[in-house]
Amino acid sequence: MLSHDSIWRAIDALAERHRLSPSGLARRAGLDPTSFNKSKRQSADGRDRWPSTESISKILEATGSSLDQFMTLMGPAAEKSVPAGQREQSADIPLIGFAQAGAGGFFDDGGFPAGQGWDVVDFPAALERRSGVYALEIQGDSMLPLYRDGDILIVDPTAQVRRGDRVVVKTREGEVMAKVLSRQTPRGIELLSLNPDHPNRNFEMPEVEWIARIIWASQ
């Protein structure tokens, strides 16, 4: 039966069959690399999001697959169509610079990648594979000595944040910053600066659009 789950299962299986991540499949088809991200499969209010027929047509053309083959991949056995030892060990994840991240349209309400303009980087081999993560590129020297210009941070918006964690925070004013979480209460957060030349910051929760934990850095 044609269903939301079966359509997305077929897209994931098609990617695996060609040893690609979902973002790698989207990129090969000339689509935005985040088109098939897990976060794109439901809207902020929980409603199902369906891939467009144009997107499906493009990934079929890019992989040389037929519609009949795609329909076959909708079956529950499709997830095992590629032996585990032959699956791609690294995946593309969305990448954007800190300067661009402050602009509107790059994140959904939950702090997940959205819209156009994202580049991609390989998932670090040393990091356990997980969905929903993305990468931010450091620009400038405001985060020295810990992070330098050009360093890549891997951010997980689903990870629980605790006191002492290094986090990325985006405010409703569009400011994006990497800090250390000093304290969080239902009313607000206190952030310690990574650079002693820059001030610590305090925000009330209504001022914060999202907060996400840094889980890896290219140092």
C-alpha positions as CSV (number, residue, x, y, z in Angstrom):
1,M,0.0,0.0,0.0
2,L,1.2,3.5,-0.8
3,S,1.8,5.2,2.5
4,H,4.0,8.0,4.0
5,D,6.2,5.4,5.7
6,S,6.6,3.2,2.6
7,I,7.5,6.1,0.4
8,W,10.3,7.3,2.8
9,R,11.4,3.7,3.3
10,A,11.8,3.3,-0.5
11,I,13.9,6.5,-0.6
12,D,16.1,5.3,2.2
13,A,16.5,1.8,0.6
14,L,17.3,3.4,-2.8
15,A,20.0,5.4,-1.2
16,E,21.4,2.3,0.5
17,R,21.3,0.3,-2.7
18,H,23.6,2.8,-4.3
19,R,25.7,3.2,-1.2
20,L,24.6,6.7,-0.5
21,S,23.2,8.5,2.5
22,P,19.7,10.2,1.9
23,S,21.5,13.5,1.6
24,G,24.0,12.0,-0.8
25,L,21.1,10.7,-2.9
26,A,19.5,14.2,-2.9
27,R,22.7,15.8,-3.9
28,R,23.2,13.3,-6.8
29,A,19.8,14.1,-8.1
30,G,20.4,17.9,-8.0
31,L,18.2,18.5,-5.0
32,D,18.9,20.4,-1.8
33,P,21.1,18.0,0.4
34,T,18.6,18.3,3.2
35,S,15.6,17.3,1.1
36,F,15.4,13.8,2.6
37,N,16.5,14.5,6.1
38,K,14.5,12.8,8.9
39,S,13.5,16.3,10.2
40,K,11.8,17.0,6.8
41,R,9.4,14.1,7.1
42,Q,7.1,15.7,9.5
43,S,6.1,19.4,9.9
44,A,6.5,21.3,13.2
45,D,3.0,20.4,14.2
46,G,3.5,16.7,13.6
47,R,1.8,16.3,10.2
48,D,3.3,14.0,7.6
49,R,5.4,15.6,4.8
50,W,5.5,13.7,1.5
51,P,8.3,13.9,-1.0
52,S,7.2,15.5,-4.3
53,T,6.7,13.5,-7.5
54,E,9.4,15.7,-9.0
55,S,11.9,14.7,-6.3
56,I,11.1,11.0,-6.8
57,S,11.5,11.4,-10.6
58,K,14.9,13.0,-10.2
59,I,16.3,10.4,-7.9
60,L,15.1,7.6,-10.2
61,E,16.8,9.3,-13.1
62,A,19.9,9.9,-11.1
63,T,20.2,6.3,-10.1
64,G,19.0,4.7,-13.3
65,S,16.1,3.1,-11.4
66,S,12.6,2.3,-12.7
67,L,9.3,3.1,-11.0
68,D,8.7,-0.6,-10.7
69,Q,12.0,-1.0,-8.8
70,F,11.1,1.9,-6.6
71,M,7.7,0.4,-5.8
72,T,9.4,-2.9,-4.9
73,L,11.6,-1.0,-2.4
74,M,8.4,0.1,-0.5
75,G,8.1,-3.4,0.9
76,P,9.3,-4.1,4.5
77,A,12.1,-6.3,3.3
78,A,13.7,-3.4,1.3
79,E,15.7,-2.3,4.3
80,K,17.8,-5.5,4.1
81,S,18.5,-5.2,0.4
82,V,22.1,-4.2,0.9
83,P,24.5,-6.4,3.0
84,A,25.7,-4.5,6.1
85,G,29.3,-4.8,5.1
86,Q,28.7,-3.1,1.8
87,R,26.8,-0.1,3.2
88,E,28.5,3.3,3.1
89,Q,30.4,4.0,6.3
90,S,30.2,7.8,6.1
91,A,27.3,10.1,5.1
92,D,27.0,13.6,4.0
93,I,25.6,16.0,6.6
94,P,24.4,19.6,6.0
95,L,27.0,22.4,6.5
96,I,26.6,26.1,6.9
97,G,28.8,29.0,8.1
98,F,28.0,30.8,11.4
99,A,27.5,34.0,9.5
100,Q,24.8,32.5,7.3
101,A,23.2,30.6,10.2
102,G,21.9,33.8,11.7
103,A,19.8,34.6,8.6
104,G,16.3,33.4,8.4
105,G,15.2,30.3,6.5
106,F,18.0,27.9,7.3
107,F,16.4,26.2,10.3
108,D,12.9,25.0,11.2
109,D,11.2,25.7,14.5
110,G,13.0,22.7,16.1
111,G,16.5,23.9,15.1
112,F,16.9,21.3,12.3
113,P,18.3,22.2,8.9
114,A,15.8,23.6,6.4
115,G,15.6,25.5,3.1
116,Q,18.2,26.0,0.5
117,G,21.8,27.2,0.7
118,W,23.4,24.3,2.7
119,D,26.6,22.7,1.6
120,V,27.6,19.2,2.8
121,V,30.5,17.5,4.6
122,D,31.3,13.9,5.3
123,F,30.1,12.5,8.6
124,P,33.3,12.1,10.7
125,A,34.5,8.5,10.8
126,A,35.3,8.8,14.5
127,L,31.7,9.8,15.4
128,E,28.9,7.4,15.9
129,R,26.4,7.6,13.1
130,R,23.2,9.4,14.1
131,S,20.4,11.3,12.2
132,G,19.5,14.9,12.6
133,V,23.0,16.3,13.1
134,Y,24.5,19.2,11.0
135,A,27.7,21.1,10.8
136,L,28.6,24.7,11.4
137,E,31.9,26.3,10.1
138,I,33.6,28.7,12.4
139,Q,34.2,32.1,10.8
140,G,36.5,34.7,12.5
141,D,38.4,34.6,15.8
142,S,35.6,35.3,18.3
143,M,35.8,31.7,19.6
144,L,39.6,31.5,20.1
145,P,41.5,29.8,21.6
146,L,39.1,26.9,21.6
147,Y,37.8,27.1,18.0
148,R,39.7,28.7,15.1
149,D,38.5,30.1,11.8
150,G,37.6,27.3,9.5
151,D,37.0,24.7,12.3
152,I,33.9,22.5,11.8
153,L,31.5,21.9,14.6
154,I,29.0,19.0,14.5
155,V,25.8,19.9,16.3
156,D,23.0,17.6,17.5
157,P,19.7,19.4,18.1
158,T,18.2,16.3,19.7
159,A,20.9,15.7,22.4
160,Q,20.1,16.6,25.9
161,V,22.1,19.6,27.1
162,R,23.6,19.8,30.6
163,R,25.6,22.2,32.6
164,G,29.2,22.4,31.3
165,D,28.3,21.3,27.7
166,R,29.5,23.3,24.8
167,V,26.5,24.5,22.9
168,V,25.3,26.5,20.0
169,V,22.5,29.0,20.7
170,K,20.4,30.9,18.2
171,T,18.4,33.8,19.5
172,R,15.1,35.1,18.1
173,E,17.1,38.2,17.0
174,G,19.1,36.0,14.7
175,E,22.3,35.9,16.7
176,V,24.2,32.5,16.6
177,M,26.9,31.8,19.1
178,A,29.0,28.9,20.5
179,K,29.3,29.0,24.3
180,V,29.5,26.8,27.4
181,L,26.2,26.3,29.2
182,S,26.7,27.5,32.8
183,R,23.1,27.2,34.0
184,Q,19.7,26.5,32.6
185,T,16.3,27.0,34.3
186,P,12.8,27.2,33.0
187,R,13.2,31.0,32.9
188,G,16.5,31.4,31.2
189,I,20.1,30.3,30.4
190,E,23.5,31.5,31.5
191,L,26.3,31.1,28.9
192,L,30.1,31.3,29.4
193,S,32.2,32.7,26.6
194,L,34.8,30.5,25.0
195,N,36.9,33.6,24.4
196,P,37.9,35.6,27.4
197,D,37.8,38.8,25.3
198,H,34.1,38.3,24.7
199,P,31.4,38.7,27.5
200,N,29.4,35.9,29.0
201,R,25.7,36.1,28.0
202,N,22.4,35.6,29.8
203,F,19.0,35.1,28.0
204,E,15.5,34.6,29.1
205,M,13.9,31.5,27.4
206,P,11.5,33.6,25.2
207,E,14.6,35.2,23.7
208,V,16.1,31.8,22.7
209,E,15.0,30.2,19.4
210,W,16.9,27.0,20.0
211,I,19.9,25.5,21.8
212,A,21.9,22.5,20.5
213,R,24.8,20.5,21.9
214,I,28.2,20.4,20.1
215,I,29.2,16.8,19.9
216,W,32.4,17.0,17.8
217,A,34.9,19.6,16.5
218,S,37.5,19.3,13.7
219,Q,40.5,20.1,15.9
